[in-house]
């Protein structure tokens, strides 16, 4: 049996219309409440945080996969809020809004940026740490932190010019 089919046979896909997500009692967990009132305390995980950030796998506290959600944006407003608050704690991926300055030092780039989390300064190991896919740019710093430019066409001209020199 192929791996995906094997995985799906052991888990179940949540029907977002019949499921509510509440805050969990343990850190970094949520409670999945089904239509019958049964619940399961789980940890949400993003197996594809860059390419498909809305697809989630839920694991029990021991790490066993128990269910998947194809697109959590389709849940009700309260469920989505509870999921996003938990995911914010688990995944720190600042969104770059502006590149103020980009310096080079040997094979490293020193970035001075404005993000949705405030001003940041970080280093990357040359161009191999900057990956572009269409209009999206993913940058991994020397400490393995991930930064993202969601759409290069939506940043200011100065930032776009600096980004295009390294992509």
Buried (B, 14 or more C-beta within 10 A) or exposed (E): EEEEEEEEEEBEEBEBEEBBBBEBEEEEBBBBBEEEEEBBBBBBBBEEBEEEBEBBBBBBEEEEBBBBBEEBEEBEEEBBEBBEEBBEEEEEBBBBBBBEEBEEEEEBBEBBBBBEEEEBEBBBBEEEBBEBEEEBBBBBBEEEEBBBBEEBEEBEEEBBEBBEEBE
